[in-house]
Amino acid sequence: MPANCRNKRFLSVWGLFVLVLTCNSTERTNGSTVIDLQMGKNSFMKNETRGQFSAISYNIAGLPAIISSAKTPRASSIEAIGKKLQAFDIVHVQEDFNYHTQLYDGDDVHNYRTETKGAVPFGDGLNTLSKFPLSNVVRVNWDDCTGADCLTPKGFSYTRIQVALNVFIDFYNAHSNAYNTQPAAAARRENIKQLSKFIREHSAGNAVVLMGDLNGRYGFFYDNIQILTKENDLQDAWITHKNSGKMPDASKVIPLANILNLSDSSETIDKIFFRSSETLELRATSYSFLNNDFNNEEGLPLSDHHPVSAQFSWQVKTGVKYGSDHLAKAL
């Protein structure tokens, strides 16, 4: 961890104290365990050469209510979010901190979930829920941060998801440094470089899906989101389906904090990337900015973000014998 990051963490002692006081959970783990409600029984996996799945990424605003910027009550809102997420095959959530029980309880369709690291200040807020078997959970803290982002071990997580017998895809869930001041943007650029390097080193040759709250934009001059596409051959599902395959022009003007007022024709900080491999063709067949589906009965958003989702299709490439000798590389 760089010295400037360590210093910023210690400078925020008072904020950390407040967060500890507001924690409503004593649960704390290293987050490397998979909760397997199937008890290891994966007999439903079929030897298929093509298939599809739906995926969603959602910052659920699970900070303690006293410091959350979401407008609706947190415990009941996250319980409602948990129910709505059951419609999707693979789920990435960010800011899953102090209301994790409300998110997971009552969900009987995602048989595979990552174990939480805990509430603030111990957890990273990142969790994955899946209807397909997942394994190889790895959590990585950012090397750089600013301000309040230094109060929790934010970063990214990796999981390996088996969508059919011997067919694996590497999934990444990320939550980058927030805010658009130049110091915050500089830290976020380092986050993106760190994530890009990790993907190059650990997912070489593998199909990949990256979803999360990247807090950055192609349209902001001081961000570098585009290196994920350039260095890792990743495609952005929003650019593919909603922006005619074109990246937005970059501006030095600080973006407005209006992510709840966007439509799917506008770039949002919540993103979905994907790529194929030499053995597996992976396509995003649709993309949706869900600005109406995750509201309460009064029409208010259940979080301070709207989720983004995509429908994916996959197919083992012609001539490939996709067996044990073609398994995606494990970390």
Disulfide bonds with the S-S distance in Angstrom:
Cys145-Cys150 2.11
